Amino acid sequence: SVDGVKVSYDELYLLSMAHTADGVADLHWMMFDMEAVYNIDNVVIYNRIECCGDRLLGAEVWIGNHPNGAKYTGNTMCGDLNDPDDVYDGSVNTLYCDCVSGRYVLLVKDGGEELNILEIEAYGY
């Protein structure tokens, strides 16, 4: 999901989607390692375009230096996707983090269906 594929629907698109396992846990999460600590101003999430866009509803983005997928261990919440009007097939959501420092970007959702996204981008310095 960090390969730059954002819009086309083809075989490459299907291979580019990030997806958590279904029915495995009550907490679905994805971790993206930026390989250095950055001050993040905003995170952009590109939702999948052909179906299931509502699976992102209730997801949260956390930034920090703790890579274990647990959002409550010293990481800082950047924002959430709790408005159903903003989360749909093909939606592009920008979450403003107000210069949160960290190496890892975590996409987390408690309960419900699995998470799947097409692309995630973190912007900062």
Stockholm file with secondary structure:
# STOCKHOLM 1.0

chainA/1-125         SVDGVKVSYDELYLLSMAHTADGVADLHWMMFDMEAVYNIDNVVIYNRIECCGDRLLGAEVWIGNHPNGAKYTGNTMCGDLNDPDDVYDGSVNTLYCDCVSGRYVLLVKDGGEELNILEIEAYGY
#=GR chainA/1-125 SS CCSSCCSCCSHHHHHHCEECCTTSCSEEEEEEEEEEEEEEEEEEEEECSSSCGGGGTTEEEEEESCTTSCTTSSCEEEEEECCTTTCSTTCEEEEEEEEEEEEEEEEEEESSSCCEEEEEEEEEC
#=GC SS_cons         CCSSCCSCCSHHHHHHCEECCTTSCSEEEEEEEEEEEEEEEEEEEEECSSSCGGGGTTEEEEEESCTTSCTTSSCEEEEEECCTTTCSTTCEEEEEEEEEEEEEEEEEEESSSCCEEEEEEEEEC
//
